[in-house]
Amino acid sequence: MDLREDLPAIDDDQVKNYDLINDGDLIVADASEDYEGVCKSVEVKNNDSKKAISGLHTFLLRGKGDFFVKGFRGYIRYNPLVKASMDRLATGLKVYGVSKSNLKLIQIPRPSLLEQSAITNVLSDADVLIGQLEKLIEKKKKIRQGTTQKILTGVNRLVGFDGKWQTKNLGEIADLKNGYSFKSSTYEKRGEFLIVTIANVQNGYMDINECNKICDLPSDIQDHQKLKVGDLLISMTGNVGRICLVSQPRCLLNQRVGKIVPLNVDKAFLFYLLKDKKFLKQMIINSQGGAQMNIGKNDILSYECKVPIDLKEQSAIATILSDMDTEIEKLESQLTKYQNIKQGMMQTLLTGKIRLLTK
């Protein structure tokens, strides 16, 4: 944790007798709703004489003597052996907590100071690389958001296009088809076809991890309910207004998921138009219901949007946004790869399975 970053502040008279944080101190969470967060910790750096204290539901741990080099303490929790001990000592039902007395029972594998320094340097370099990539992704996302707001509304026009934009209801440029009413008794863990439900429609992508399957097609299923890769879907119950494209073959459309069929509009442009936050916000406003929101066909098709008349301009806009999304996806894939590599490095270096050469 870098204390040069902005942190919440309190008045001096509220500090009372709390110990002030120093460089190298470890801030440890004493409670979590899941095991992943048990004893989550950060090592403090760049204090620069700031007055800072450990917050609510945390412990401030400070080393006694020169047992650990600066920078190494922040990685201790990621040692699989240490983390396993923390999980075993965590108690509670809905919230897992670790007491000070239990923390004292945890044994920490401790390499020499020279090896600690070598391990810290390697992992710190990985952290820097990951941090730089995270900042780049965030920058690209902000640029993409700004670009979307300008070219998807006609505020900024693409070079070579000067045709008019028209305000239309969604029903003028698209139709909405309903899904099939599958019975849960027909679901199988293994089957030839995937049943796409509202749980699979995330905003911008299709999540197939929770797809139910069936072995046989219902005899009365309609052609539009047999989905094809690239079909545009919308969730009509629960988290209403989410949009995705079908990414898998042999999918079937379930009830309360709508299939949006483009009419005289570029499908890719329509996808980006409806994935925009403005559309999602309007669908939530139009929705009805108590514990679970619902939205009807008419409410969806009555949505007003601005559309360029020229189909080539629609396609060009969609291509630019698609290229930006592809670039971000590649960077995110690279980030995941780096994070996995770092995770593997911690599991081997912090446990001594792989030793670093030191002079």
N, C-alpha and C positions, 0 to 999 in steps of 0.2 A: 504494500500500500504506500503510495507516494503522497506525503503530506503537503506537497506543493499543489495538489489538486484541491478544488473547493470542497469544503466540508461544512456541515451544519454548525452553528455557533450558539453559545449560551453566555449569559452574563457571569462575571467573576464570582458574584455572591452565590451562584448556584454550584460552583465547583466543590465547595466544602473541603473534605479531606482526601479527595481522590488523588492518586499518584499521577503525575504528568507522564505522558508517553515519551520515551527516548528512542533514538535510532536502534534498531536491532530487537526491539520488543516484539512480542508475538501477541496478536489479538485473536482470541479464540471464541467462537460462538458456543454458548452453553446449552442451547436448545435448538431443535429442528423438527419440522413436520415429517421428515423422512430420513433414512439412514445416509443418503447422499450428502446431506447438510450437517450431519453430526460432527461437531468440533471443527467446522470449517474455519480456516485461519489465514491470517495474512501477517507478513513481517513488515514492520514500519521502516521506511527509509526517507532521507531528505527532510528530516524534522526541522532543521535550521532554526532551532530555539523557539519553535512555535509552542504555545500552550495548548495541549490537546489531551483529552482523557478518553478512556475506553467507554463505549456506550452501553446502553441497557442490554441485558442478556449476553454479555461477553465477559471473558476473563482477560486480565492483563498478565502475561507471563514474561518474566525477565530472568535471564540466565544468571547462574551463580558461578563465577569463574570463567575461564577460557575453555569451555567445553565445545563450543560451536563458533564457527566463523560467521561473520555477518553475511546474510543472504541465504545461508543454508537452512536456517530455522524455518523459513517459509515453506520449505519443501518436505519437512518432516512428516506432516500429515499424509502426504501422498505416498509414503512408504506403505505398501500393501500390508505389511506385518503390523505397523502402527495403527493403520486405519481399521484393521480387523479387531484390534484390541479396543479401540474406541467404540466400535459398534457393539461389541459384547458388553461393555460397561454402561452403555446408554440404557436408560430406563424410561418407562412411560407408555401410555396407550396411544392417544392421538398426537402427542408431542413427545419426542425423545430428548432426554436431558442427561447431561454428564456433570457430576459434582466435582468440586475441587479435590476431595479425598480420593475419588476414583481416578482423576487425572494423574495423581501422584503414583498410582499403581502401574501406569503404562511404561513399559520398557522401550527404550529407543536405541536401535542399532547405531553405533557412533564410530565412523571411520576416523582416521587421523585428520588433524586440522589441514594438512597438506592435501589429502584426498578430498576433504570437504570443499576446499577452495576450488579444486579442479572440477568437481561435480557441479558446484554452484555456477562456475563460469560457463560450462556446457549448457546447463538448463536455462541460465539467464540469456544466453545467446538465442536459444530457441524461443524464449518469451518475447524477446525484442522482435524477432522475425514474425511471430504470430501477432504481436501488437501492431506492427507496421501494416500487416495485411488486413487486420481488422479495421484500422483507420482508413485504408484505401477503399475497402468495401463500403464503409459508411459514407465516404465521399462520393463514390459512384452512385450509391442509392439516392443521395440528396440531389445529385445532378439529374438522375433519371426522374425523380419526382418533379423537379422543376421543369424539365423538358416535357413531361406528361401534361402538366398544367397549362403549358403554353401552346403546344402543337395539337393537343387533343381537344382544345376549345376554340382553335382558330385565332388565338391572340397573336401567335407567330405563325407565319405561313412558310411552307417549304419553297425553296427556289424552283421556279418553273410552274408554279400553280397560283392562279389568281381567280379561280371560279368561286361562285357563291356558296355559302353554307346556309342550310335551312334548319329551322327548328321543327322537329317531328316527334310524335309519340312513338314509343318503341313498337307499338302495334302496327305502325305504318311501314316499318322496315324489318319486322320479324314476327314469327308466330311462336306460340308456346304449346308444347305437347305434354300431356300428363303421363306418369309412369303406370306400371302394372301393379295391381294389388296382390303382391305375393303373401302367402301365409308362412309364418315362421316354421311351421311343421315341415315345409318343403326344403328348408335350409339343410345343407350338408357341409361337413368340414372339408370334404373333397368333392369336387364336381367339375364339370366342363365349362360352366358359365359363371361369371361373377355378377352378383346382384348389387348394383350401385345404390346405396342409401344416402341419406343426408349426412351421415357420419363421414362418408368418403369425399364429400364436396367441401374442400377447403377453399379459401379465397385466393384463386390463382392457380391452384394445382389439385390434382386428384390423388387422394391418399387411399391406396389399395390394401393397406395392412389389415383393415378390419372388414374387408369385403366378405359377405356370406356367399356361399356357392350352392348351386343345385345341379343335379345330374341331367335332368330332362327339361326341355322347353314346354311351358304350358301350351295346350292346343289352341287357346284363344288369344295368345299374345299377338299384339299388332306389330307391323313392320317398324314403326317409328320407335318402339320400345326395345328393339334389337339395336344396340348402339354400335357405332363405328368409331375408330380412333379419330379424334379431332372434333367430335360432336360437342356442342356447347351446352353445359348444364347449369342449373340454378337450384339452390336449396330453398324450399318453401315452408319449412317448419324448423323450429329451434333457432339456430343462428341463421336467420333468413337473409337472402340476398347474396349469399356466397356464390362465386362463379368459378367454374373449372372446365377444362377440356378433357375429354376422355383420352386416357393415355394407354389403355390396354385393349386388345381385341377380345371378342366374345364376352361383352358386357351387356347386362340387361338393366332397363330403367325401372326403378322401384317407385312406388307412390310417394308423393310429397317431394319428389325431385322432378323438376321440369326440364324439358329439352327445348332450347331456344333455336328455332330454325330461321336463318337469315333470309330475307326477301329483298332483293335489289340493294344489298349492302355487302361490303367485303367482310367475310367472317372474322378474319384476324383483327380488323379495325373494331368490329362489334365486340369482340372479346375484351380488348383494352378499354373500350368505352364503358363496358359494364363492370369491369374489374376496378374501376376508379372509385375512390372513397365516397364521392358524391352520390353515386348510384346506391352503394351499400347503405349510406345514411338515409336516403329516401325510402328504401325498402323497409328499414327498421321503423321509420315514422309511419309508414302505411300499414304495418303489421298489426294484427289483432290477437287477443288471447291473454290468458293469465300467466300461469307458470311456464307455458310454452307458447312462443309466438308463432303465428301463422300468417301467410300472405297468399292472396288469391291471384288468379290469372289476370283479371282486369286491373288490379293494382300494379302488377308488373308491367303490363303492356301500355298502361297510361303514362309511364315515365317519359318526361320530356327531355330531349337531347338535341344537341347541335351536330349536324352531319354535313360534310362537304358533298356537293352534288357529284363531283368527279370521282368515279370509283378508283381511278389511278392515284388520286391524292390520298384516298382512304388507305389503299394498299401501301403507299410510300410511308405514311405515318406509322402504320403497323409494323413495317419492316424496320424502321429506326428504333422503335420501342422494343421489338423482338431482339435486335442486335444488342441493345443495351442490357436486356435481361440475360441473354446468353453470356455476355462478358461477366456479369455479376455472378451468375451460376458457376462459371469456371473458377472465379476467384474464391467463391464459397467452398467449392469442391477441393481446391488447393488448401484452403484454411483447414478443412476437416482432416486432410492428409497430414498437414503439419502438426495438428493437435494430437492425432493418433500416434505420430512418430514420437512426440514429446512424452505422451503417456507411456509408451513402451520404454523410452529412455529412463523415465523415473522408476518404473518397475524393475529394471535391471541394474541401474546405477545405485539406487538408494538401498537395494537389498544386497549388494555385493556380488550379484550374479555375473556382472561384467565390471572389470576394474579398469580404471584409467591409468595410463602411464604417466608417472610424475617424475620430475627431475629432482 
